[in-house]
Amino acid sequence: MAVIAPDTTIGKREPVWGRDGHGTRVVVDPGEVVGARPARVVSEPATDGDAATGPGRWVLAVDPGLWPLAAGVELAEPAGSGRSWTVITADLRPSGFDPAVSYIRVEASLTAG
């Protein structure tokens, strides 16, 4: 068993929603990063070239306190490099050994940074 130790913090960006001139719901402000939790960048496509995750996908290990994560949610580092990602898939990985080592495996595309 491997434990994925955090090397950054990542939180959800809570968007502010509004309506456009046609009444369609749109994001009017990307919002603040909230709920920052420990996380780790497991692989990035530029350096790891992981064929299993496809081109352009990053793999993140995120604290389960951010669960649930739906496709399209934006994750961001509140400090540091200022990177942000859009979730493609998220899979909660609970540990039967110790809940302290549970995590969310996230495949995401880099939005900024």
Z-matrix of the N, CA and C atoms (Angstrom, degrees):
N
C 1 1.450
C 2 1.519 1 108.26
N 3 1.317 2 115.29 1 140.67
C 4 1.462 3 120.74 2 176.96
C 5 1.522 4 109.24 3 -114.86
N 6 1.292 5 115.54 4 142.82
C 7 1.458 6 121.02 5 175.22
C 8 1.521 7 107.07 6 -106.91
N 9 1.316 8 116.97 7 130.92
C 10 1.453 9 121.70 8 -179.54
C 11 1.523 10 108.22 9 -94.71
N 12 1.332 11 116.15 10 104.74
C 13 1.466 12 121.43 11 -178.17
C 14 1.524 13 110.34 12 -79.63
N 15 1.321 14 118.04 13 138.55
C 16 1.461 15 121.02 14 -178.81
C 17 1.531 16 112.21 15 -70.75
N 18 1.338 17 115.23 16 149.36
C 19 1.460 18 120.55 17 174.70
C 20 1.525 19 111.90 18 -132.84
N 21 1.334 20 116.33 19 6.32
C 22 1.461 21 121.61 20 178.54
C 23 1.529 22 108.35 21 -157.65
N 24 1.311 23 116.44 22 -179.02
C 25 1.468 24 121.20 23 170.88
C 26 1.524 25 107.73 24 -123.83
N 27 1.320 26 114.76 25 144.02
C 28 1.463 27 121.33 26 -179.38
C 29 1.522 28 107.67 27 -137.01
N 30 1.322 29 116.01 28 139.69
C 31 1.455 30 121.74 29 176.08
C 32 1.517 31 110.62 30 -130.43
N 33 1.327 32 115.76 31 170.53
C 34 1.465 33 121.15 32 175.54
C 35 1.519 34 108.59 33 -85.02
N 36 1.299 35 115.42 34 144.37
C 37 1.462 36 120.10 35 172.96
C 38 1.522 37 106.35 36 -95.76
N 39 1.321 38 115.97 37 120.59
C 40 1.462 39 121.28 38 -177.89
C 41 1.524 40 109.12 39 -93.78
N 42 1.329 41 118.47 40 103.74
C 43 1.467 42 120.37 41 -176.72
C 44 1.525 43 112.70 42 -71.89
N 45 1.320 44 114.44 43 154.37
C 46 1.461 45 121.94 44 173.05
C 47 1.527 46 106.00 45 -100.01
N 48 1.319 47 116.16 46 122.22
C 49 1.460 48 121.63 47 -176.04
C 50 1.522 49 110.99 48 -97.24
N 51 1.315 50 115.73 49 150.88
C 52 1.459 51 122.69 50 175.87
C 53 1.517 52 108.45 51 -150.81
N 54 1.315 53 116.17 52 -165.66
C 55 1.472 54 121.66 53 179.29
C 56 1.518 55 109.04 54 -126.44
N 57 1.324 56 116.12 55 140.84
C 58 1.462 57 119.47 56 175.70
C 59 1.525 58 109.24 57 -83.66
N 60 1.317 59 116.86 58 -175.17
C 61 1.459 60 121.23 59 -177.54
C 62 1.516 61 114.71 60 -62.89
N 63 1.338 62 117.18 61 -15.61
C 64 1.463 63 121.41 62 179.87
C 65 1.524 64 112.26 63 -102.09
N 66 1.342 65 115.64 64 3.30
C 67 1.453 66 119.90 65 179.74
C 68 1.512 67 114.64 66 85.72
N 69 1.330 68 117.02 67 5.80
C 70 1.461 69 121.02 68 179.24
C 71 1.522 70 109.93 69 -79.50
N 72 1.330 71 116.08 70 135.23
C 73 1.465 72 121.10 71 179.70
C 74 1.528 73 109.47 72 -69.28
N 75 1.336 74 116.86 73 126.56
C 76 1.460 75 122.48 74 -179.03
C 77 1.529 76 110.02 75 -138.70
N 78 1.322 77 115.72 76 157.01
C 79 1.467 78 121.06 77 174.58
C 80 1.524 79 107.62 78 -79.82
N 81 1.334 80 116.66 79 121.53
C 82 1.465 81 120.54 80 179.66
C 83 1.525 82 111.88 81 -98.59
N 84 1.328 83 116.40 82 -18.33
C 85 1.463 84 121.55 83 178.00
C 86 1.526 85 106.29 84 -152.45
N 87 1.358 86 118.16 85 130.30
C 88 1.454 87 118.56 86 -178.78
C 89 1.524 88 114.00 87 -63.43
N 90 1.325 89 118.00 88 -18.94
C 91 1.456 90 121.42 89 175.26
C 92 1.515 91 113.84 90 83.49
N 93 1.296 92 114.30 91 176.77
C 94 1.461 93 122.46 92 -178.35
C 95 1.523 94 110.51 93 -88.29
N 96 1.319 95 115.78 94 155.67
C 97 1.462 96 121.62 95 174.07
C 98 1.531 97 107.00 96 -82.00
N 99 1.330 98 115.75 97 123.02
C 100 1.465 99 120.94 98 -178.81
C 101 1.522 100 110.10 99 -123.60
N 102 1.316 101 115.55 100 158.29
C 103 1.455 102 121.25 101 174.08
C 104 1.516 103 114.12 102 67.00
N 105 1.331 104 117.77 103 35.27
C 106 1.464 105 120.29 104 -178.07
C 107 1.527 106 111.01 105 -56.36
N 108 1.317 107 115.18 106 129.44
C 109 1.460 108 122.77 107 -177.28
C 110 1.526 109 109.55 108 -132.99
N 111 1.329 110 116.96 109 161.99
C 112 1.464 111 119.73 110 176.85
C 113 1.531 112 110.98 111 -61.63
N 114 1.328 113 116.54 112 144.48
C 115 1.462 114 121.64 113 -179.79
C 116 1.522 115 109.34 114 -156.98
N 117 1.314 116 114.68 115 172.13
C 118 1.459 117 120.44 116 177.93
C 119 1.522 118 109.29 117 -147.37
N 120 1.324 119 115.86 118 139.54
C 121 1.455 120 121.13 119 169.95
C 122 1.522 121 105.78 120 -82.80
N 123 1.335 122 116.53 121 112.14
C 124 1.459 123 121.38 122 -176.83
C 125 1.526 124 110.52 123 -82.05
N 126 1.317 125 116.74 124 -44.85
C 127 1.458 126 120.02 125 176.70
C 128 1.514 127 109.86 126 -152.31
N 129 1.311 128 114.92 127 148.34
C 130 1.452 129 120.89 128 175.50
C 131 1.518 130 107.95 129 -126.55
N 132 1.324 131 118.00 130 141.10
C 133 1.460 132 120.90 131 -171.55
C 134 1.529 133 114.01 132 -61.80
N 135 1.317 134 118.72 133 -30.16
C 136 1.458 135 120.71 134 -177.11
C 137 1.525 136 112.41 135 -66.88
N 138 1.325 137 117.28 136 -31.73
C 139 1.462 138 119.73 137 -176.33
C 140 1.521 139 113.51 138 -110.68
N 141 1.330 140 118.29 139 -27.07
C 142 1.451 141 120.15 140 -174.61
C 143 1.522 142 113.70 141 -98.69
N 144 1.330 143 117.58 142 -31.88
C 145 1.452 144 120.75 143 178.97
C 146 1.516 145 113.67 144 52.90
N 147 1.314 146 117.77 145 43.58
C 148 1.456 147 122.94 146 -178.46
C 149 1.528 148 110.24 147 -71.40
N 150 1.325 149 116.89 148 108.46
C 151 1.462 150 121.33 149 -177.73
C 152 1.525 151 112.23 150 -63.15
N 153 1.326 152 118.10 151 -26.64
C 154 1.464 153 121.49 152 -177.48
C 155 1.520 154 112.42 153 -70.07
N 156 1.327 155 117.85 154 -26.31
C 157 1.462 156 119.56 155 -176.79
C 158 1.526 157 112.44 156 -98.91
N 159 1.298 158 118.41 157 -6.36
C 160 1.454 159 121.14 158 176.44
C 161 1.510 160 112.97 159 83.72
N 162 1.314 161 116.29 160 166.29
C 163 1.470 162 120.40 161 -177.34
C 164 1.524 163 112.02 162 -68.81
N 165 1.309 164 114.81 163 136.97
C 166 1.455 165 119.91 164 175.12
C 167 1.512 166 116.36 165 79.05
N 168 1.309 167 118.84 166 3.30
C 169 1.462 168 120.69 167 -178.84
C 170 1.518 169 111.24 168 -97.48
N 171 1.307 170 115.36 169 132.78
C 172 1.457 171 122.67 170 173.24
C 173 1.522 172 107.32 171 -96.54
N 174 1.313 173 117.01 172 151.71
C 175 1.462 174 121.67 173 174.72
C 176 1.523 175 106.85 174 -117.50
N 177 1.333 176 115.09 175 124.37
C 178 1.456 177 122.33 176 -179.49
C 179 1.527 178 108.89 177 -119.71
N 180 1.314 179 116.01 178 148.01
C 181 1.465 180 122.03 179 170.87
C 182 1.524 181 105.39 180 -112.27
N 183 1.328 182 116.13 181 117.38
C 184 1.462 183 122.05 182 -171.84
C 185 1.523 184 109.95 183 -120.04
N 186 1.316 185 116.39 184 144.59
C 187 1.460 186 122.63 185 177.88
C 188 1.532 187 109.79 186 -55.61
N 189 1.342 188 118.19 187 135.74
C 190 1.464 189 120.95 188 -178.65
C 191 1.526 190 114.22 189 -65.19
N 192 1.323 191 118.10 190 -8.69
C 193 1.462 192 120.37 191 175.98
C 194 1.520 193 112.69 192 -64.82
N 195 1.339 194 118.25 193 -15.25
C 196 1.470 195 121.75 194 177.67
C 197 1.527 196 112.41 195 -90.84
N 198 1.336 197 116.79 196 -0.72
C 199 1.469 198 120.31 197 179.72
C 200 1.508 199 110.54 198 -70.21
N 201 1.304 200 122.13 199 140.56
C 202 1.455 201 127.82 200 3.70
C 203 1.535 202 112.00 201 -86.06
N 204 1.324 203 115.35 202 151.38
C 205 1.466 204 122.53 203 175.29
C 206 1.522 205 107.70 204 -122.09
N 207 1.294 206 117.02 205 118.18
C 208 1.459 207 121.57 206 179.35
C 209 1.524 208 109.75 207 -97.46
N 210 1.325 209 115.71 208 157.91
C 211 1.461 210 120.61 209 174.61
C 212 1.525 211 108.60 210 -57.13
N 213 1.333 212 116.16 211 136.66
C 214 1.456 213 121.16 212 179.31
C 215 1.514 214 114.47 213 97.56
N 216 1.339 215 117.85 214 -15.24
C 217 1.461 216 120.90 215 177.61
C 218 1.524 217 108.37 216 -68.48
N 219 1.320 218 116.68 217 140.81
C 220 1.460 219 120.15 218 177.41
C 221 1.519 220 109.85 219 -97.33
N 222 1.332 221 115.15 220 130.35
C 223 1.450 222 122.80 221 174.46
C 224 1.522 223 107.55 222 -108.70
N 225 1.329 224 117.26 223 145.74
C 226 1.463 225 119.74 224 -177.97
C 227 1.512 226 111.11 225 -148.93
N 228 1.325 227 115.05 226 152.49
C 229 1.455 228 121.67 227 172.30
C 230 1.522 229 107.38 228 -84.60
N 231 1.330 230 118.03 229 121.60
C 232 1.460 231 119.35 230 -178.83
C 233 1.526 232 112.41 231 -71.16
N 234 1.307 233 117.11 232 -18.66
C 235 1.468 234 121.77 233 179.25
C 236 1.518 235 107.49 234 -144.25
N 237 1.291 236 117.06 235 178.25
C 238 1.460 237 119.73 236 177.67
C 239 1.507 238 111.71 237 85.94
N 240 1.321 239 116.53 238 -128.20
C 241 1.462 240 121.27 239 -172.98
C 242 1.522 241 113.41 240 -74.53
N 243 1.329 242 117.48 241 -18.09
C 244 1.457 243 120.29 242 -178.48
C 245 1.518 244 113.48 243 75.94
N 246 1.320 245 117.18 244 21.12
C 247 1.461 246 120.09 245 179.05
C 248 1.524 247 110.30 246 -72.66
N 249 1.334 248 115.00 247 152.33
C 250 1.460 249 120.31 248 172.94
C 251 1.524 250 108.21 249 -142.47
N 252 1.326 251 115.06 250 153.06
C 253 1.453 252 122.06 251 -176.66
C 254 1.523 253 109.60 252 -135.02
N 255 1.337 254 116.35 253 152.32
C 256 1.457 255 122.37 254 171.98
C 257 1.523 256 107.10 255 -106.25
N 258 1.323 257 115.73 256 126.20
C 259 1.466 258 121.55 257 -177.04
C 260 1.528 259 110.06 258 -67.39
N 261 1.341 260 115.41 259 130.36
C 262 1.467 261 121.83 260 172.59
C 263 1.520 262 108.34 261 -98.22
N 264 1.338 263 116.22 262 -52.10
C 265 1.467 264 121.30 263 174.67
C 266 1.525 265 108.51 264 -140.23
N 267 1.313 266 115.54 265 152.70
C 268 1.470 267 121.36 266 176.91
C 269 1.517 268 107.89 267 -141.08
N 270 1.327 269 115.26 268 133.73
C 271 1.454 270 121.01 269 -176.97
C 272 1.528 271 108.68 270 -133.92
N 273 1.329 272 116.19 271 116.39
C 274 1.460 273 120.90 272 178.32
C 275 1.523 274 108.88 273 -70.10
N 276 1.339 275 116.54 274 126.51
C 277 1.461 276 122.38 275 -179.61
C 278 1.531 277 109.13 276 -114.60
N 279 1.333 278 117.38 277 84.59
C 280 1.462 279 119.65 278 179.60
C 281 1.523 280 111.02 279 -73.01
N 282 1.310 281 116.34 280 149.78
C 283 1.461 282 121.67 281 178.45
C 284 1.520 283 109.30 282 -102.61
N 285 1.317 284 116.50 283 127.44
C 286 1.458 285 121.26 284 174.55
C 287 1.523 286 111.19 285 -77.94
N 288 1.322 287 115.92 286 -16.55
C 289 1.459 288 121.85 287 -179.49
C 290 1.519 289 111.44 288 -80.72
N 291 1.348 290 115.99 289 -51.38
C 292 1.458 291 121.07 290 -177.88
C 293 1.531 292 108.19 291 -157.62
N 294 1.333 293 118.50 292 122.02
C 295 1.462 294 120.49 293 -179.80
C 296 1.526 295 113.64 294 -57.37
N 297 1.318 296 118.12 295 -20.94
C 298 1.463 297 121.43 296 -179.60
C 299 1.527 298 112.23 297 -66.18
N 300 1.334 299 118.11 298 -18.51
C 301 1.458 300 120.14 299 179.46
C 302 1.526 301 112.72 300 -106.51
N 303 1.318 302 117.30 301 11.87
C 304 1.457 303 121.22 302 173.48
C 305 1.523 304 109.05 303 -70.30
N 306 1.333 305 116.49 304 154.61
C 307 1.459 306 120.47 305 178.00
C 308 1.520 307 110.53 306 -157.71
N 309 1.322 308 115.96 307 170.86
C 310 1.461 309 122.25 308 174.06
C 311 1.520 310 106.97 309 -107.47
N 312 1.329 311 117.45 310 123.62
C 313 1.462 312 121.29 311 174.22
C 314 1.515 313 107.11 312 -87.49
N 315 1.324 314 116.29 313 119.08
C 316 1.453 315 122.31 314 -176.03
C 317 1.523 316 109.82 315 -117.21
N 318 1.321 317 116.95 316 128.67
C 319 1.456 318 121.91 317 167.84
C 320 1.521 319 104.94 318 -101.92
N 321 1.326 320 116.28 319 130.53
C 322 1.460 321 119.89 320 -172.92
C 323 1.524 322 111.06 321 -147.78
N 324 1.317 323 115.30 322 161.47
C 325 1.457 324 120.97 323 173.18
C 326 1.519 325 108.20 324 -106.17
N 327 1.318 326 115.90 325 140.89
C 328 1.462 327 121.41 326 -179.85
C 329 1.525 328 108.98 327 -70.59
N 330 1.340 329 115.95 328 127.10
C 331 1.451 330 122.00 329 -179.75
C 332 1.523 331 110.24 330 -96.97
N 333 1.335 332 116.24 331 -42.35
C 334 1.461 333 121.81 332 -179.52
C 335 1.514 334 109.18 333 -150.68
N 336 1.323 335 114.61 334 151.31
C 337 1.457 336 119.08 335 175.32
C 338 1.461 337 112.09 336 114.41
